[in-house]
């Protein structure tokens, strides 16, 4: 007995359910939470724990304004052009910022190029 097709169908149903659940879970956040994480990031933009908390917040609350965080990450690169951690974080934020408006929440190749250009310009 061949179970390939039933397994593929079951897998497809599970994956579809996960995507549907993910799109419905766009949680609304408290403005105080947003301001608190924004203040933490402003105070310590190169702190890896603060960066992780910022990404976790943005992933948990997709409706949050990622543009401010991405712009600030680029400012941090301007102030610290040789800091690899700042560039890596800006890359992650840029991917999240550009991808969040798409159905699959992934940046396109053109988005990746735009992010790289933003980082390069500020690294000089």
N, C-alpha and C positions, 0 to 999 in steps of 0.2 A: 504494500500500500504506500503510495507516494504522498507525503505530508508537505511537500514543498509549497504548493499553491495555498492551502489553508493557512500555513504559517506566514506566508507573504501577506495574505489578506489580513490576518490578525495583527501583524506588525504595522501594516498601513493604517489600520483603525486606531491602534495605540498612538502612533506618531501624529495622526490627524487630531486625535483627542488632546494630546499634549499641546499642539500649536493653538488649538481653539481655547484651551484653558489658559494658556499663556497670554493670549490677546485679551481675554476677559479680565485678567488680573492686573490691569493698569491701575495700581493703587493710587489713591489720592493721599497727599501728605499734608501734614500740618506745617504752616508757614514758619513756625518756631523751629521745627526740625531742620527745615531748609536753611534758615538763617544761622543756626548753630553749626551745621556742617560747613557752611560757607565761611563762617568766622574761623573755624578750626583750620580750614585750608588756607585762608588768608594769613593766619598767624604762623603756620608751619608748612609752607608749600613743598618743602623738600623732605619732610618726615614721611617715611614709607608707611607707617601705621595710619597716618592721616590720609595719605593717598589711597590706601586700601579701603578705609572707611568711606571716603568720598565715592569711589567706584561702587562699593556695595550700596550706598544710598541711591546713587543714580540708577543702578540696575534694579533696585527694589521699587523705586518710584519713577517709572519711565516718563511720567508727565512733568518731571522736574526740568527746570531750565538748564540744559547742558551747555548752552552757548556761553553763558558767563564763565563756567568752569573751564571750558576749552580756551576761551580768550585769555583768562587769567593764567592758565598753564603756559600759553605762548609768551605772556609777559615775563613769567618766571624764567623761561629760556633766554629772553633778552637780557635779563639781569645775571644769568648764570649760563653763558653760552657753551661752556665746556662740560656741563653737568649731564652725564649720560642718563641719570635717573630722571631728571626733569624732562629730557627729550622722550624717554620711554613712556613716562606718564602722559605727556601731551599726545603721544601717538595713540595710547589707549583711549584717552578722553576723546580725541578726534574721531576715532573709529566708532565710539559709542554715539557721539554727537551726530555724525553724518548718517550712521546706520539706523538710528532710532525712528526716523521718518519713513522708513521703508517697511514693506510687509514682512520681509524676512529678517529685518533689523540688522542687516549686514551692509557695510559700505561697499560701494562699487569700486572698480579699478580706478575710475576717475577721482573718486573721493580719496582713495589712498594716495594718489598723486598730489592732490590738493593739500592733504595733511603733510606730506613730505615737503612740499614747497613751503608751507607755513613754517615748519620747523627749520628748514634750511635758511630761510630769509632771516629768521630771528637768531640763528646761531652765528651769524657773521659779525 
